[in-house]
């Protein structure tokens, strides 16, 4: 398999040189700081509880929403978030999330092995199985100080405070993200005039509805599709992947759009909701990020039409 065909291929190098994750996940992590962790997790309704279901290459995959009838937690029809260890620890240090702790590399592997079946085998090319010997645990860093005591200040691996591996965003985490998003508001030029009028009138729910319609309309226009909602997003992502768009980035965009449609587009399409200025601007900013991504991917083809 070529690296470009790997499901975890990003298409570019991350800041640490990572170009792919060795996992076939429904979504993948992006940046490595506290706000990146919040952006991944807070796409879900406030109060959502996330359960870690995989940990590969110093990144953790969470399931945030499981739909009825979808039993496989990894199924792309469920809603997920993925975050780097570094971003989670940064968010914990800021008290933005709860449920995790700093552990050593050795402790990480000890906990991981405790969950594996024993003995462990791997399949050879000829179809037979061979006993898999794992490296001794003492080959991994134990992050102890000069007195031999564990020092969490130098530990860079994520552990969980509960056996269920639950993580939640704290109240201060939600407030920090809302402040950040509200400061990043960028209204698409196509609807800037009407949205500004709605904002001035305090009609944030209508402004959000207009912006969500614009995002959905652009996707339908590019796909020349009659689908709506989640079916439209899935069709859009399938077309992107078929055109050679990097798999990891396509899945990240799919996850962002599906959570926006599930928890913003659907909610505001059928309800009148009163919002504070800051909260309204934050939701509009998130839709603006989605619009920027969709427009960048579709603009040239639509212009040619």
N, C-alpha and C positions, 0 to 999 in steps of 0.2 A: 504494500500500500504506500502510495506517495503521501508525503506530509500534507499536501493540499486536500487530499481525500479523507483525512482523519476527521472524525466528527467534532473533535475539540480544537480544530485549527482556527486561529484568530485571523490569519492573513497579514499580521504585522507583529513586531516584537513589543512586548510589554516593557515597562520601565526596567524590570529586572532581567530582560532578555527572553522571557517566556513567549513562545510562539504557539504553544498548544498545551492542552491538558490531556493526560492519558486516560480519558474517560468519555463514554458516550452518555452525556447528561442531557436533560431537557433544557437546561440553561447553563450559563457560565458566568464567572465573576469578572468584574472589570477593575476599577481602581482599588488602591490599597490603604485608604485612610478611613477615618470614622464616618465622614459624610457619605463616602461610597457605600459603606455598610448600611447606613440608614436609607439611602436611596434604593437599595436593593430590597430591604425588608419592609420599608414603610409604603411600598406600593399597595399593600394590603390594608384592610380596614383597621382602624385603631383598636388595640386589644387583641389582635391576632397573635396566636402562639405558633411558633415554628418548631418543627421537629427535624433534627439532623438525620439524614438517611444515607449519607456517604461522605467520605473524607479522603481526597486524593490530591497529591501534588500541592499540599499546604492550602487547599481550598475545600470548603464544606458546602454540600448541597442540602438545602432545606426544602421540605414540603410545607407550604403555607395554606393550601386549600385543596381538599380532596372532594371531587364531585361524586355524587351517588352513582354506584354501578361501576366505578373505575377502581379496581382493587389494587392494581400494581402502583406502588407509590412513585415509581419512576416514569409512569406514563405521561407523555407530553400533554395529555388532556387535563391533567391536574395542573395546579399553579405552584410554581417553585421560585426559590431565590438561591443564588450561589454567592458566596463571599469568601475572600481570602482570609486566612488566619490573621495576617497582619492587620487587616481592616477591622476584624472582629475585636481583636485585642485593643486597638486604638479606641474603638467605640466603647468598650468596657472601661478603659481608663478614664474616658470622659463621662462615665456613668450614663451612657445613652442606651445600653442594653443590659439585661440581666440573664443569668443562666450559664455563664461560662467562667472559666478560671484559667490562669496560666499554669502550664505543666511543662515538664522537660520532654525532650525527644524520647528519652528512654521510657518515661511513663506513658507517653502516647502509644508507643509500640506495645508496651505491656497491656494496656487497656484494649488495644486493637486485637491482639492475639487472644485475649480472654474471650472474645466474641467469635473466634474462628472455630470450626469443627476440628477435632483432633482424633486421629492423625490427619495430616493435610497432604493431599496428592495433587499433582498436575499432570495433564494429559500430554503425551508425547506425539510426534507426527505420525507414528505407526499405529496410533490408537490405544496403546497400552498406557498404564498409569505408573508414575514414579513418586515415591515418598519425597515430599518437599521439606528440605532442611532450612529453617530460618536462621539468620545470623544470631549469635548470642546477644542478649539484651545489653550486656556490658560494653558492647561496641558502640552504643549510642550515648550521646551526651546526657549527663544527669543534672547539669546546671546547679552544682553545689558551690558554696563559697569556700574560703580557705580553711574553715573549720569543719568542712564536710557536711554542712547543712544546706538543704534545698533553698535556693535564692530565687523567688518568683520574679524579681526585678530583671533577671537576665534570661528568664524562660520565654520562648517565642512560639510555643505550641499551644493550641487551644484544647482544653478539656471541658467537660460539662459538669455542672453542679448537681444534676439529677440523673438517675439511670435512664429516664425517658428522653434525655438530650433535648430538652425544651429551651428555647430562647425567646425572650420577649423584649420589645422596645419599652423603655421607661418613659414616664411623663416628660422628663427633661429631654429625652431623645426626640420625642414627637415635637416638642416646642422648638428645639434647635433646628430640626428639619424644616418646619413651617417657616421659621424666620429666614433660613437660607433660601428656600424656594421663592418666598415672597420677594426677596431682593433680586432674584434672577428672572423676574417676569419679562417675557418677550412675546408680544402679540403678533401673530402672523399678519403680514401687510395686507393680505386679501380681505381680512375682516377687521382690520385695526380700527377703522372709523366707528363701526357699529359697536364693537366690543368696548371701546373707550367710553362711548355714550352710556352703555349698560353699566360699566364700572362706576362712572360718575353718579349714576342713579342708584347704585348699591344693588343692582340686579345681577349678582354674581352667578346665580344658578342659570339664568338665561345666557350669560356670557360663556359659561362653561359648556352649555348645550350647543351653542353656535360653533365653538371651537372644536368640539368633538365631532360635530357633523362635517366640518371642513376636513378633518383628518380622515374620516371614513369615506367621504366623497372622493378625496384624492386617491385613496387606495383603490376604490371601485373604478375610477377613471383609468388608472394605470393598468389594472387587471382586465378591463372591459368586462366586468363581472356583474351578475345580477344578485350575487350573494350579499348578505349583511352580517354584521357582528362577528362572532368568533369564526364562523365558516369563511367569511371574507378574509380575516387575518390569516387563517391557515392556508387559504389559496394564495395569498400574497407571499407568504414565506416560502411555500413550495415553488413558486415562480422565481423568487430570488435565488434559492438554492440551485434550481435548474439552470440559472444563468451564470453560475460560478461564484456567487457571493459566498464568502467564507462561512462555513457551517456554524461555528461558534457564535459569530456576530448575528447570523440569521436567527439562531435560537434565543439569543439575548433580546433581540428586537421583538420576536414573537412573544416572549414572556412579558415584556413591558407593555405591549399593545393589548395582550389578553387580560392582564390585570386592570389596565385602564378601562377597557371596554366592560369588564365584569363589574368593577366597583365604582366607576365614574360615569362612563357613557350610559350604561343601563340605568343607574340610579337617577341621574339627572334628566334622562329622556322621559321619565314617567312621573316625576315628582317636582314640586316646588319646595325649595330648601333655602332657609335663611342662613347666611354665612357671614362671619366677620370679615373685615377687609383683608386681614392677614391670611386667613384660611382660604378665602376665595382666590386671592392672588397666588397662593401656593399651588392650588389645584390647577389654575390656569397655566402656571409656569411648567408644571409637569406635562400638561397637554402640549405646551409649546415645545418642550424637548422632543416629544414624540413627533410633532409636526416637522421640526427641523430634520429629524432622521428620515422620515417618509419623503419629504420634499427633496432632500439630497439624493435619494435613491431613485426617484421617479421623474424629476424635473426634465432631464435631457430627453427622455423618451416621449414625454407629453409635449414638449416644445416641438419635437420633430413631427408629431402628428398634426 
